[in-house]
Amino acid sequence: MQPHIDWIAFIREELALEVERHYDRTRIQVDEFWAAHHRIRQQGPASNWGNLGVRLRPRRFVFSIEWFVNRFAKVRGETKVFSHALRISKNRAVDFRQAESKLKSWELSYAGELEADFAETRRMLDELLAIHLRLGIYERRVTDFDNYLKQPTHLPR
């Protein structure tokens, strides 16, 4: 293995560990949200049940944190669930005003608390992804340059 590949592999491993650390921390928060949601459904009347949900989606190198609003409809006697994802703004945060009329007050307050952490996590994941992409570009350039130097026309006579 070439010397420049060793430290690149080490950095890739560290980046993957950092992404995994963020995933584990975020997964705990998402699970707490769903546990609170489940408690409300068990204890309260159906009119207080929430429509807001959150999920983690794996991506190629990182993951995404997505909020969505569910709508329930009867179709041919069966209840169908239609989900609508909430947009993420340029500052990497979700503005819940876009679905405020469909959400319960307890959902809005709890989601607002979580969203501050989620927005910061999204920004950090963007930075980690940028480092990962730049590392790939650097690795390709070094490999191309090494191959260029190995060509016989560039060897000393």
Helices and strands as residue ranges (DSSP letters): H 3-43, G 46-48, E 52-58, E 63-75, E 78-85, G 96-102, H 105-149, G 152-154
